Amino acid sequence: MAPREQPLLAVDDLSVQFWTGGGTVYAVNGISFEVAAGETLGIVGESGSGKSVTALALLGLLPRAGRVKSGTARLEGRDLLQLTDAPAGSSQEPPGSKAATCCSSRTGSCAGSGGGRSR
């Protein structure tokens, strides 16, 4: 039996919250998944189920009112949730530079991402 390879991306028990004038919104509650090298993952669900928020959290692009409450997200063993922006002139890769999100909807935009076009 061959040893199990480390997944390219491993997300475990990720929870994301937003503070609003009406109180705390629990946008993502304990999502976990793994993606191996060469695999493609599609996340589907109803509008408002947390698909885009999950992707934005992994890429470090949550708006100011949002925060990762708990969980881990490792890309090639590096914790994405602990990465910070690299100092100017640094050779350090920015958070999310090896990951991308592709959102689609009837309008061709990704909620919270500033828009986009479908092709």
Backbone as CSV, one residue per row, in Angstrom:
resi,resn,N_x,N_y,N_z,CA_x,CA_y,CA_z,C_x,C_y,C_z
1,MET,0.841,-1.177,0.000,0.000,0.000,0.000,0.891,1.247,0.000
2,ALA,0.693,2.108,-0.979,1.491,3.331,-1.095,1.040,4.344,-0.050
3,PRO,2.005,5.131,0.472,1.609,6.155,1.445,0.729,7.206,0.776
4,ARG,-0.199,7.737,1.545,-1.129,8.747,1.033,-0.393,10.061,0.821
5,GLU,-0.564,10.639,-0.369,0.060,11.926,-0.664,-0.673,13.047,0.036
6,GLN,0.078,14.076,0.385,-0.522,15.269,0.985,-1.375,15.965,-0.076
7,PRO,-2.612,16.375,0.265,-3.434,17.075,-0.727,-2.817,18.421,-1.095
8,LEU,-3.075,18.859,-2.304,-2.607,20.173,-2.736,-3.253,21.263,-1.892
9,LEU,-4.570,21.140,-1.687,-5.336,22.077,-0.859,-6.155,21.278,0.139
10,ALA,-6.036,21.624,1.405,-6.822,20.968,2.455,-7.473,22.040,3.313
11,VAL,-8.795,22.062,3.316,-9.562,23.000,4.132,-10.281,22.184,5.198
12,ASP,-10.124,22.602,6.450,-10.712,21.846,7.549,-11.486,22.764,8.492
13,ASP,-12.782,22.531,8.599,-13.652,23.202,9.566,-13.616,24.730,9.452
14,LEU,-13.617,25.244,8.228,-13.564,26.690,7.992,-14.894,27.346,8.335
15,SER,-14.848,28.384,9.156,-16.024,29.177,9.512,-15.705,30.654,9.309
16,VAL,-16.630,31.373,8.667,-16.447,32.796,8.367,-17.659,33.569,8.869
17,GLN,-17.397,34.713,9.508,-18.455,35.574,10.038,-18.321,36.978,9.466
18,PHE,-19.457,37.675,9.444,-19.480,39.093,9.070,-20.193,39.857,10.169
19,TRP,-19.660,41.040,10.494,-20.356,41.915,11.423,-21.174,42.895,10.619
20,THR,-22.440,43.036,10.993,-23.338,43.973,10.319,-24.046,44.810,11.375
21,GLY,-24.739,45.833,10.934,-25.516,46.645,11.855,-26.598,45.848,12.562
22,GLY,-27.022,44.768,11.953,-28.061,43.924,12.545,-27.518,42.762,13.360
23,GLY,-26.200,42.673,13.503,-25.603,41.585,14.270,-24.641,40.758,13.436
24,THR,-24.222,39.639,13.967,-23.262,38.770,13.298,-23.964,37.854,12.309
25,VAL,-23.401,37.768,11.115,-23.901,36.846,10.094,-22.890,35.705,9.991
26,TYR,-23.371,34.486,10.178,-22.524,33.302,10.090,-22.608,32.785,8.658
27,ALA,-21.644,33.192,7.823,-21.719,32.944,6.383,-21.261,31.544,5.991
28,VAL,-20.247,31.035,6.638,-19.717,29.691,6.366,-19.519,29.021,7.718
29,ASN,-20.035,27.808,7.850,-19.999,27.122,9.147,-19.411,25.726,9.032
30,GLY,-18.088,25.619,9.157,-17.442,24.317,9.262,-17.282,23.532,7.982
31,ILE,-16.962,24.183,6.869,-16.752,23.464,5.615,-15.370,22.803,5.611
32,SER,-15.297,21.599,5.087,-14.040,20.864,4.962,-14.001,20.184,3.600
33,PHE,-12.833,20.211,2.962,-12.637,19.485,1.703,-11.150,19.393,1.412
34,GLU,-10.797,18.485,0.515,-9.421,18.324,0.049,-9.425,18.268,-1.469
35,VAL,-8.346,18.795,-2.075,-8.163,18.738,-3.510,-6.746,18.240,-3.770
36,ALA,-6.636,17.152,-4.515,-5.321,16.601,-4.870,-4.798,17.300,-6.118
37,ALA,-3.498,17.203,-6.334,-2.900,17.754,-7.544,-3.590,17.151,-8.758
38,GLY,-3.950,17.989,-9.727,-4.599,17.530,-10.939,-6.109,17.428,-10.837
39,GLU,-6.661,17.558,-9.649,-8.112,17.509,-9.478,-8.722,18.892,-9.650
40,THR,-9.996,18.911,-9.962,-10.781,20.142,-10.030,-11.948,19.990,-9.069
41,LEU,-12.220,21.030,-8.306,-13.330,21.004,-7.359,-14.353,22.055,-7.758
42,GLY,-15.592,21.659,-7.822,-16.690,22.591,-8.045,-17.544,22.627,-6.795
43,ILE,-17.805,23.823,-6.289,-18.659,23.973,-5.108,-19.986,24.535,-5.585
44,VAL,-21.047,23.803,-5.323,-22.375,24.228,-5.760,-23.279,24.392,-4.551
45,GLY,-24.271,25.244,-4.695,-25.222,25.451,-3.621,-26.135,26.611,-3.952
46,GLU,-27.122,26.787,-3.108,-28.078,27.862,-3.308,-27.415,29.215,-3.133
47,SER,-28.066,30.239,-3.642,-27.607,31.606,-3.465,-27.507,31.898,-1.972
48,GLY,-26.390,32.476,-1.555,-26.199,32.816,-0.147,-25.712,31.678,0.717
49,SER,-25.317,30.549,0.101,-24.892,29.395,0.890,-23.427,29.437,1.315
50,GLY,-22.661,30.417,0.822,-21.283,30.581,1.270,-20.219,30.167,0.276
51,LYS,-20.591,29.886,-0.958,-19.623,29.454,-1.963,-18.562,30.535,-2.216
52,SER,-19.006,31.725,-2.555,-18.076,32.818,-2.857,-17.300,33.243,-1.617
53,VAL,-17.950,33.272,-0.466,-17.275,33.658,0.779,-16.162,32.666,1.099
54,THR,-16.386,31.379,0.855,-15.347,30.375,1.076,-14.134,30.687,0.203
55,ALA,-14.361,30.928,-1.086,-13.261,31.227,-2.002,-12.540,32.520,-1.606
56,LEU,-13.290,33.553,-1.278,-12.669,34.826,-0.886,-11.842,34.680,0.387
57,ALA,-12.315,33.886,1.330,-11.558,33.651,2.565,-10.237,32.951,2.266
58,LEU,-10.268,31.948,1.394,-9.051,31.214,1.050,-8.041,32.085,0.325
59,LEU,-8.524,33.037,-0.450,-7.642,33.936,-1.196,-7.227,35.166,-0.390
60,GLY,-7.743,35.302,0.838,-7.407,36.453,1.668,-8.074,37.728,1.202
61,LEU,-9.249,37.613,0.599,-9.921,38.772,0.006,-11.246,39.123,0.672
62,LEU,-11.434,38.713,1.913,-12.677,39.061,2.613,-12.744,40.565,2.845
63,PRO,-13.937,41.146,2.756,-14.078,42.561,3.093,-13.787,42.786,4.581
64,ARG,-13.580,44.027,4.965,-13.219,44.357,6.358,-14.179,43.802,7.391
65,ALA,-15.446,43.744,7.075,-16.441,43.278,8.047,-16.393,41.765,8.240
66,GLY,-15.678,41.062,7.376,-15.615,39.609,7.468,-14.343,39.133,8.146
67,ARG,-14.459,37.974,8.790,-13.252,37.371,9.360,-13.429,35.863,9.442
68,VAL,-12.300,35.174,9.325,-12.302,33.731,9.511,-12.360,33.475,11.006
69,LYS,-13.425,32.845,11.445,-13.635,32.570,12.867,-12.816,31.365,13.322
70,SER,-12.760,30.317,12.489,-12.004,29.120,12.862,-11.704,28.305,11.619
71,GLY,-10.842,27.323,11.788,-10.499,26.402,10.721,-9.098,26.615,10.196
72,THR,-8.719,25.726,9.303,-7.416,25.818,8.653,-7.603,25.640,7.156
73,ALA,-6.660,26.190,6.401,-6.637,26.038,4.954,-5.182,25.962,4.538
74,ARG,-4.763,24.796,4.074,-3.363,24.594,3.705,-3.224,24.355,2.208
75,LEU,-2.370,25.154,1.578,-2.029,25.005,0.174,-0.578,24.569,0.115
76,GLU,-0.332,23.370,-0.390,1.009,22.793,-0.412,1.643,22.839,0.977
77,GLY,0.843,22.615,2.010,1.336,22.582,3.382,1.426,23.930,4.075
78,ARG,1.278,25.032,3.335,1.353,26.380,3.921,-0.040,26.839,4.317
79,ASP,-0.162,27.375,5.519,-1.461,27.825,6.016,-1.841,29.149,5.359
80,LEU,-2.813,29.099,4.457,-3.257,30.303,3.752,-3.824,31.356,4.688
81,LEU,-4.420,30.923,5.786,-5.088,31.854,6.692,-4.107,32.614,7.579
82,GLN,-2.848,32.195,7.585,-1.828,32.875,8.389,-0.888,33.722,7.550
83,LEU,-1.024,33.681,6.219,-0.151,34.463,5.355,-0.517,35.935,5.434
84,THR,0.476,36.773,5.290,0.251,38.220,5.264,0.833,38.775,3.979
85,ASP,0.474,39.997,3.655,1.028,40.619,2.454,2.535,40.741,2.584
86,ALA,3.235,40.490,1.487,4.693,40.593,1.473,5.096,42.057,1.488
87,PRO,6.203,42.384,2.177,6.688,43.769,2.163,7.099,44.177,0.745
88,ALA,7.028,45.476,0.459,7.418,45.986,-0.849,8.843,45.559,-1.169
89,GLY,9.069,45.104,-2.394,10.399,44.683,-2.819,10.753,43.267,-2.403
90,SER,9.882,42.605,-1.678,10.135,41.239,-1.218,9.910,40.250,-2.349
91,SER,10.626,39.130,-2.292,10.414,38.079,-3.285,9.352,37.086,-2.817
92,GLN,8.787,37.324,-1.626,7.752,36.438,-1.082,6.501,36.518,-1.938
93,GLU,5.906,35.344,-2.228,4.681,35.312,-3.018,3.516,35.829,-2.189
94,PRO,2.622,36.613,-2.802,1.459,37.102,-2.065,0.483,35.977,-1.758
95,PRO,-0.337,36.134,-0.694,-1.345,35.116,-0.398,-2.241,34.874,-1.610
96,GLY,-2.530,33.611,-1.866,-3.434,33.269,-2.952,-2.825,33.323,-4.338
97,SER,-1.495,33.543,-4.450,-0.898,33.679,-5.778,-0.893,32.364,-6.558
98,LYS,-1.054,31.226,-5.888,-1.100,29.939,-6.569,-2.520,29.395,-6.647
99,ALA,-3.485,30.207,-6.274,-4.878,29.762,-6.278,-5.716,30.793,-7.015
100,ALA,-6.840,30.344,-7.513,-7.756,31.253,-8.196,-9.171,30.760,-7.995
101,THR,-10.093,31.666,-8.174,-11.504,31.294,-8.110,-12.166,31.698,-9.414
102,CYS,-13.029,30.863,-9.888,-13.785,31.140,-11.105,-15.251,31.060,-10.734
103,CYS,-15.919,32.187,-10.739,-17.323,32.231,-10.346,-18.193,32.379,-11.579
104,SER,-19.349,31.777,-11.521,-20.285,31.962,-12.620,-21.688,32.116,-12.066
105,SER,-22.447,32.874,-12.763,-23.849,33.078,-12.414,-24.584,33.476,-13.680
106,ARG,-25.872,33.680,-13.569,-26.630,34.110,-14.748,-26.117,35.434,-15.278
107,THR,-25.582,36.293,-14.395,-25.096,37.603,-14.826,-23.621,37.591,-15.179
108,GLY,-22.933,36.468,-14.920,-21.518,36.383,-15.242,-20.631,37.035,-14.218
109,SER,-21.146,37.311,-13.035,-20.332,37.958,-12.014,-20.200,37.082,-10.785
110,CYS,-19.209,37.414,-9.986,-18.957,36.701,-8.741,-19.293,37.640,-7.592
111,ALA,-20.261,37.283,-6.779,-20.686,38.145,-5.679,-19.506,38.496,-4.792
112,GLY,-19.320,39.760,-4.530,-18.263,40.199,-3.632,-16.909,40.348,-4.275
113,SER,-16.767,40.029,-5.560,-15.457,40.087,-6.176,-15.260,41.318,-7.044
114,GLY,-16.281,42.132,-7.176,-16.161,43.287,-8.033,-16.583,43.006,-9.470
115,GLY,-17.120,41.821,-9.696,-17.648,41.527,-11.030,-16.718,40.693,-11.865
116,GLY,-17.140,40.432,-13.055,-16.382,39.618,-13.980,-17.229,39.342,-15.191
117,ARG,-16.649,38.678,-16.166,-17.387,38.358,-17.376,-17.394,36.854,-17.603
118,SER,-18.497,36.377,-18.117,-18.526,34.980,-18.526,-18.114,34.926,-19.989
119,ARG,-17.554,33.822,-20.404,-17.111,33.683,-21.791,-17.774,32.504,-22.417
